[in-house]
Amino acid sequence: MCAAGRRWGRRQRALLGAVLLAAWQAAWGQLRYSVPEEMPKGSFVGDVAKDLGLHLPEISDRGVHITERGRTQYFALHGKTGHLVTAERIDREQLCEEAQQCVLRCELVVQGEMKLYGIEVEITDINDNSPSFREAETELRMSETTAPGSRFPLARAHDPDSGRNSLQSYELSGDEHFSLAVQAGPGGDQRPELVLAKALDREEAAFHELVLRAMDGGDPARTGTARIRVTVVDANDNAPVFSQAEYTVRVPEDVPVGSTLVAVTATDADEGPNGQVTYSYQMVSVKALKIFDLDAETGAITLMRNLDFEDGTYYELEVQVRDGGDLSDIAQVVITVTDVNDNAPEISVRSALSEISEDAPTGTVVALVYVHDRDSGANGEVSCSIDKDVPFRLQRSQGNYY
């Protein structure tokens, strides 16, 4: 063959490779569906075959399958119908905790044609949780000289549902000595307070029994209750006061278990039992309660189990200090977890040709490789390469796909 003919052949192969690469990139698509949480395994999510224009015989003939980036497989493809279905029951609160929007992502791979389609499934909330208090019964001790109008913070209820299905309001039932006030916190959360409406008289009544009720906005609404027992005691002139309203600390995720992360401190000007203070959690998530231990006597917060930046980066604890007369103060503790490069990149082959012709044009896609690092920021950025002494090159396609 003459030199001009060889140059023409190379230009044809290069042009064909560019066309194949453009077709590969055009195969990327995006589907979005929505499904309520707690649906039984095998529930319908979306008609993938119809939405992508795939014929049912093609699904089995071309090796069409669903891949997910996490360790748990939440979705599957029904081969006979082409429907995307749930692979197991999905609990939105367990999966996304307090996130406003819960979205799971997966991909549909047409292995024989090297095509891939992104799929997003929003998991919507149902009212499957009732507001609940960490303690069903609380005892408050108040001096009989407490002035009417005095306020006492009450434990807040927690409802893991979102939107209208989450906690919406509080009600108090009891007697004429007490009323309920609800304050708005910095984040818009509701903070119930017990208000002394009428002066106490220990000789008239040494105890008062109250019931605090928390309600969500579901239809029908769900409720949770906590019983409050008020014990009337002698005077306590001074309330304990924290040294600061908010404690903030940043810790690396590899800090050893048993380490003291921060210590809250409060002082009380009273003497004797009225000046002795104890610390406790006023508001803390179930997750944080298993990680951080609060010493009731010293106020030291220590680590009970290993931190994982990929599992949680921010924890907010509300600590209450009480003296012997049951006067109290509240402080916020904010713990921020910083990332450590403790995860190695993971490589997975999502699709590959089993064989290739020796005269395949340059630029032919032979494999689809996905690279993922669970670390964040610079620790999660990856770069890939292959041996130079092979007749292949690695090309980034989209995201972490090569």
Secondary structure as UniProt FT lines:
FT   HELIX           3..26
FT   STRAND          29..36
FT   TURN            37..38
FT   TURN            41..42
FT   STRAND          44..47
FT   HELIX           48..52
FT   HELIX           56..61
FT   TURN            62..63
FT   STRAND          64..68
FT   STRAND          75..78
FT   TURN            79..82
FT   STRAND          83..86
FT   HELIX           92..96
FT   TURN            97..98
FT   STRAND          103..110
FT   HELIX           111..113
FT   STRAND          115..124
FT   STRAND          137..143
FT   TURN            144..145
FT   TURN            148..149
FT   STRAND          151..153
FT   HELIX           163..165
FT   STRAND          167..173
FT   TURN            176..177
FT   STRAND          178..184
FT   TURN            186..187
FT   STRAND          190..196
FT   TURN            202..204
FT   STRAND          207..216
FT   STRAND          223..233
FT   STRAND          241..242
FT   STRAND          246..252
FT   TURN            253..254
FT   TURN            257..258
FT   STRAND          260..263
FT   STRAND          266..267
FT   HELIX           272..275
FT   STRAND          278..283
FT   HELIX           286..289
FT   TURN            290..291
FT   STRAND          292..294
FT   TURN            296..298
FT   STRAND          300..303
FT   TURN            309..311
FT   STRAND          314..322
FT   TURN            324..325
FT   STRAND          328..338
FT   STRAND          346..352
FT   TURN            358..359
FT   TURN            362..363
FT   STRAND          367..372
FT   HELIX           377..380
FT   TURN            399..400
//
